[in-house]
Each structure stands twice: as structure tokens, then as C-alpha cells.
Amino acid sequence: MSKLQERASANKWSSMGGKKPPSVGTILRTTFLLAMTFVILAPVLWFVLSSFKDATDLGARPPKILPTRWAFENYTEAFQMYNYTRYFMNSVFVTSVATVLTLLINSMAAYAFAKYNFRGRDGLFVMTLAMIMIPLQVILIPIYLVVSSLGLVNTYWGMIIPAAATPTGVFIIRQYMLTIPDELIEAARIDGAGEFRIFARIVLPLCRPALAVVAIFSILWRWNDFLWPLLIAQKEELYTLPVALALLNGQLVVPYNIVLAMSVMSIIPVLFMFVFMQRQIVQGIAQTGIK
């Protein structure tokens, strides 16, 4: 009887294309993951839907999931009444220039740590890594005093320069540069290439995965940075998006519908960058040996 049942089940699976139904464990695991995905994405969905509500729907009790009327004017008013374009362009400029400087400075420091032998190199590298554990709040006042003495308060450069060198970026690029053969650099020196030419023409092109990772991290850090631009930018024309949104929340009458619309527009560039470059993030981190 058991042989007949096995033969019947075999015929059944063959008629279904040879595919067995998922096991109970697979079904439970998939259901759990879908449920957790919904739990994680539910606040984001509520956040996006709320950006299309007017003030009446936002204050309704009990809360409404869908807006009674889709208030698309929330987005137009963000541009017309609250100077969103200026804040957005400030964030783009500060983020772009800071990322370029971060890649340049960090790659130079990483090249020195990876390919030069000098006295105290390892100790200096350990000190660089130790700076990762120092929070910004500890050194905030000394940095501000230095920037103020240089006359960089209320300037774009005051927001860009202090955060240009990051120990995390130095570590990531240095770990990748260690995989580049020293013989390749020595051969270039024998051919008469200068150090800067070796760095720019040979080393940097080979470090594109690590540079991509540092660039992505830098964009995320600079775009979302709030505390330092809040201290340096004391004029409204220099405000970045996080600072502008925080100051709107501090008004006597907060236009929450406009704040939500501006918040949605502020996360769209970072979201698209992460979606289209997540492969580079995974590959770059894997190739630099970070766990």
C-alpha cells in the first residue's frame, strides 16, 4: 500500500512540473518576514499618505488612513511659500563638495598608511581609528572655535571643511589599498612616474569599489547632518534641509502638512541613491574585508 501511495505522489508531483509544495517551515518563515516588512513599512506609508492631507485631516480623531481630499498643494506651497528650492540646493552643494573633499583627503591618508613605511605609522593609524569612538559633542566647542577664528561662520565652507576627513573613510580605503600589489607601484616608480601620478593614475582607479562605498556613506552623512549646520549657518539663505525642517517645527503655528511634504521630498534623493547603488555598497564592503 505504501508503494502505491509513493507512486501516486510521484505521479502527482510530475504532473505539477516536478515542483514540490513548500514546507510548513517555509510558509511560516515567509509569513513572518512579510508581517515584519509590513510593520517596518507601515510608518513610512503613513508618513507619505499624511503628506497629502490638509490640516483638518491631520487633526482628525480617530486618525484617517487615507486623506479625504488629496492636498497636492502641500508640495507646491513648499516651493512657493517656504523656499524649499533654496534649502534643497544648499543641501546639494554642501553634500557634493563635502563628498569630493572626503574622497580626496581620505584616499591620500589611506595611501600613506597602506603603501608608505615611516616611523610611527601603525601608532598613528590606531589613533585615527580611535577617533571613531569620540562623539561629535565632545569636540564640538573646540571645532567651532577654530572655525570661528578662521572666519568661516555663516559660510558654506564652514559646514564643509570640518567634516571632510573621516576616520571611517580612511579605514575603508586603506583596507582596500592593502590588496594592491606593491610591485605594481614599484614598477611605475622605475618607469619614472611621480608619486602623485602613481596615486592618481594607478591607485585611485583600482580603488573604485572602496571609493564608491565611502562616497555613499558621505552623501548619507552630509545630507542628514543637522547639528553642525545648525551651529554654523546662522542665516536663512544658508540653511540646509534638516535645519529648515527643524526650524519650521519650532514655529508658533506649525504647518505640519507642509513639513511632511518637505520631508518626503528630502528623502527621495537619498532613497533613489540607495536603491540604485546598493549593489556597490555590498560589493565594496565585502571587498574591503569589513564584517
N, C-alpha and C positions, 0 to 999 in steps of 0.2 A: 504494500500500500504506500509505503514511503517512497518507493521508486517511482510509482505513478504520480505522486504529488510533486516530486522533484522534476519529472519530465514535463508535467503540466506547467509548473512555474517557469521552467526553461523556455517552453514554447511561448508563454505569456511575455517574458522579457524580450524574446527575439521578435515577437510581433510589435513590440513597442520600440524597436530600433536598438535593442541591446542595452538600454539605459535602465538602471535600477532606480527605484524611488528613493528620495533622500531619507536618511535615517532620522529617528526621533531626536537624537542629539543635534543633528544639523538643523532640523526645523526649530528646535528651541533656541539654538545659538543665533540663528538668523533673526528670529522674532525678537530676541533680547537686543541684538545690535540695532534693528530697526526702531525699537522702542527708545533706546538711548539716543539714537540720531534725532528722533523727533523731540526728545526732551532738550537736547542741546540746541536744535534749530528753532524751537518754539519762541524763545525770547527774541531771536533775530527776526523771525517772521512778524511777531507782534510789533517790533520796533519799526520795520518797514511799512506795515499797514498803518501804524499810527502817524507816520509822516504825511499821509494823505487825508488825515482827519482835520476838521476845524476845531476851534476851541470848545464848542459845545459838545462834540463827540468825545473829546479828550477828558472832559469833566463829567461825563455821564456816569451814573451809578445805577445799576451794575455796569461794568465796562462793556463796551461793544467790540466784538472782534473785527467786523468789517465796518468801514465808515458809512454813515448814512448818505453822505454826498462826498464824492471823491474830490478833495480840495487840491487840485493841481496848482492852484495859485500860491500854495505854500512855497513851491520851488521858484516861481517867478518873483515872488516878493523877496526871497533870499538874495536874488541878484539885484533887484531894483532898490530895496529899502535898506538892506543890511550889508551892502558892499562885499558880497561873497566873492566876487571875482578878484578883488584886491587881496583878500586873505588867502585865497587859493593860489594865486600867483606868488605870493610871499612864501608859502609853504613849498611850492615847486622850486623856486630859486634857492632857498636855503637848503632844501634836501639835495638838490642836484649838485650844487657847488660843494657842499659838505661831503657828499659821497665821493666825488672826484678827488678831493684832498685826502680823504680817508684812504682811498686805494693807493694814492701816490706815496703818502707818508708811511703807511703800514707796510707796503711792499718793499720800500727801501730799508726800513728797520728789519723786516724779516729776512731780506737778502744778506744783511750784515750778520745777523745771528746764525743763518744757515750756512753761509759759504765763506766766512772770514774767521780766521783763528787769531784772537787777540786776548790779551790778559784780562781776566775778569769777565769774559763773555758769558759763561754759564751763570755766574752770580747775578749779573745784570739781567739776564733773561728770567731768572727766578724772581727777581724784584719786579720785573714787568708783569709777570703772571700774578704776583701777589696784589697788584693794583686792582685786579678784577674784584677782589673781596672788599675793596674800600667803596662804600656808598658815596654817591654824589653829595649828599647832605653834609658829610664830614668835611669836604674840601670846597664847599660852595662859596663860603665867605672869602677865603684866600684867592680863589679864581676870580671872583667878582672884583676884588681889589686890584688885581693885576690888570684885568680888562679895563677897569675904570681909569687906572693910571695911564693906560695906552690911549685913552680917548675913544674907546670902541663901544661905549654905552650908547644905545639908540642908533646902532648901525647894524647892517646885515652881517658884517664881518665879526662883530661881537658875538653873534649867535652861531657863526660857522666855525671859527678858528678853534675855540677851546675844546670842542668835541671831535676835532679832526683825527687825532691819534687815539686809537683804542687798543688796549692790550689783547682783547679777544681777536681782533683782526690780525694783529701781529702774530699771534699764536697759530691761527688757521693757515695763513700764508706761509709761515716758516715751516710748519709741518709738511706742507706740500713741496716746498723748495728742497727739503732734505731728500726727496725722491729723485731729484735731477742729478745725473752723474756729474761728479767733479771733473771728470776727463773732458766733458764737453766744454766746460768753461776754460780749462787749461788749454785745450786746442784753439779756442778763439783767442786767447792771450798770445799764444805762439804765433798766430797769424797776424798779430799786430792790432787786434781790436782793443779799444779802451774799455775801462770798467763801465762807464755809463752806456756805451754801445752794447756791451755784453748784456747788461741789465735790461736795456730797452728792446733789443732785437732778438735775444735768445731766451732769457729767463722769463720775462713777462708773458710772451706768447705761450710758453709751456705751462704757465700757471693760470690759464683762463678759468678752469673749474673752481679753484680756490678764490680767485678774484670775483667770480660771479656770486659765490656764497657771501663773501664779505660785502659786496655791493648790495645784495638783497637785504642782509641784516642792517646795513647802514641806512638804507631807504626806510625800512620799518622803524628804526630807532628815531631818525630825524623827523619823519613825518608825524609821529605820535608824541614827540617831545613837548612837554608842557612847562616844566618848572624853569628851565634855563631861559627860553624865550620870554617867559613872563617877567623875569628879572631884568633882562637886557632891553627888550622892546617896550619903551615907555610912551611911545607914540602910536596912535591907532593905525597909521599908514604902514607900520612895520609888523603888525600883528599877524601871526600865523593862525591856521585854523583852530588848533586846540585852545589857544589863548582867546581867540574871538568867541568861541563857543562857551568857554568858561565865563567870560565877562557878560555874555548875554544871559546866562543863568543867574547872574548876580544882580540883574535889574529889579526894580521895584515890582514891575509887572512883566513876568517872564513870558515871551511868546513861544510857548512850548512847541506849537506846530511848526514854527519857522526853525527852531533849534533842531527838531527832529529831521526836518528836510535837509538842513545843512549838514547834519551828522551823517545822514545816508549818503549824500554826495561826497563827503570827505573820506568815507571808507571804500568807495567804489574803485578809485585808482589802485589802492593797496590790494584790494581783493582780486582785481584782474591780474596784477603783477604776480601774486602768489599762485593763482590758478595756472597761469601760462608758464611759470618758471619753477614749479615745484619739482620737476624732474632735475633741474640744475641744482636745486637745494639738496636733494637726496644724493645725487652723484657727487657733488662737491664735498659734502660732509663725509661720505663713505671713503672717498679717495684721500682725504686728509687724515684719516685714522681716528676721528673723534667718535667716542662712544657715549 
